[in-house]
Amino acid sequence: MSSDEPDGGSLRLPLTFVEYTQLMGMLNRLHSFLMNDLRNTVARNLRRLRTEKGWTQEELAFRAKVDRSYISQLETGVYSASVTMLGKLAKALGVNAGEFLKS
């Protein structure tokens, strides 16, 4: 193998524009996948924790001082909750915020 041929597993720098664009596309897809997975994990745990308490979305929304439709959107994965919001929800539910991230 000559010195100007990639070895198949290493990344040679600098990248061409096309290589950079392809790499950024792959990283964006990976980021999107991971964020969707994380958002779905939070959504699933939020619903689980709420239903374990026997609460409706309205009850949790009242206790956390947020709109009921926002609870619904979090539980269905429409929106991602901020760290501040996860703290408010955890406090309302009487749990540690880390509970939302459990697989």
C-alpha positions as CSV (number, residue, x, y, z in Angstrom):
1,M,0.0,0.0,0.0
2,S,1.4,3.4,-0.9
3,S,1.7,6.2,1.7
4,D,-1.1,8.2,0.0
5,E,-3.7,5.5,0.3
6,P,-5.9,5.3,3.4
7,D,-5.6,2.1,5.3
8,G,-9.4,1.6,5.4
9,G,-9.9,2.5,9.0
10,S,-8.0,5.7,9.7
11,L,-9.1,9.2,9.0
12,R,-6.7,11.3,7.0
13,L,-6.7,15.0,7.5
14,P,-7.4,17.5,6.1
15,L,-10.7,16.3,4.7
16,T,-12.0,17.3,1.3
17,F,-15.2,19.3,1.2
18,V,-17.2,16.2,0.1
19,E,-15.6,14.0,2.8
20,Y,-16.4,16.7,5.4
21,T,-20.0,17.0,4.2
22,Q,-20.4,13.2,4.4
23,L,-18.9,13.0,7.8
24,M,-21.1,15.9,9.1
25,G,-24.1,14.2,7.7
26,M,-23.3,10.9,9.5
27,L,-22.6,12.8,12.8
28,N,-25.9,14.7,12.4
29,R,-27.8,11.4,11.9
30,L,-26.1,9.8,14.9
31,H,-26.9,12.8,17.0
32,S,-30.5,12.8,15.9
33,F,-30.8,9.1,16.6
34,L,-29.3,9.4,20.1
35,M,-31.4,12.5,20.9
36,N,-34.6,10.7,19.8
37,D,-33.6,7.7,21.8
38,L,-33.0,9.9,24.9
39,R,-36.2,11.8,24.3
40,N,-38.2,8.6,24.1
41,T,-36.5,7.3,27.3
42,V,-37.5,10.4,29.2
43,A,-41.0,10.2,27.7
44,R,-41.5,6.6,28.7
45,N,-40.2,7.2,32.2
46,L,-42.3,10.3,32.7
47,R,-45.4,8.4,31.9
48,R,-44.4,5.4,34.0
49,L,-43.6,7.6,37.1
50,R,-46.9,9.5,36.7
51,T,-49.0,6.4,36.3
52,E,-47.3,4.7,39.2
53,K,-48.6,7.6,41.4
54,G,-52.0,7.1,39.9
55,W,-52.0,10.6,38.6
56,T,-53.6,12.0,35.5
57,Q,-51.6,14.4,33.3
58,E,-53.7,17.2,34.7
59,E,-52.6,16.2,38.3
60,L,-49.0,16.2,37.4
61,A,-49.3,19.5,35.4
62,F,-51.0,21.1,38.4
63,R,-48.3,20.0,40.8
64,A,-45.4,20.9,38.5
65,K,-47.1,24.2,37.6
66,V,-47.1,23.6,33.8
67,D,-49.7,23.2,31.2
68,R,-51.3,19.8,30.8
69,S,-50.8,19.8,27.0
70,Y,-47.0,20.2,27.7
71,I,-47.1,17.0,29.8
72,S,-48.8,15.2,27.0
73,Q,-46.2,16.5,24.5
74,L,-43.4,15.4,26.7
75,E,-44.9,11.9,27.2
76,T,-45.4,11.4,23.5
77,G,-41.9,12.7,22.6
78,V,-43.1,15.7,20.7
79,Y,-40.9,18.0,22.8
80,S,-37.7,17.4,24.8
81,A,-37.7,18.7,28.4
82,S,-35.0,21.1,29.6
83,V,-32.9,20.2,32.6
84,T,-34.9,22.8,34.6
85,M,-38.2,21.2,33.5
86,L,-36.9,17.7,34.4
87,G,-36.1,19.1,37.9
88,K,-39.6,20.6,38.3
89,L,-41.2,17.3,37.2
90,A,-39.0,15.3,39.4
91,K,-39.8,17.5,42.4
92,A,-43.5,17.2,41.7
93,L,-43.2,13.4,41.4
94,G,-41.0,13.1,44.5
95,V,-38.2,11.4,42.6
96,N,-34.6,12.1,41.6
97,A,-34.3,13.6,38.1
98,G,-32.0,10.7,37.1
99,E,-35.1,8.5,37.1
100,F,-36.1,10.0,33.8
101,L,-32.9,8.6,32.1
102,K,-33.1,5.0,33.3
103,S,-33.4,2.4,30.5
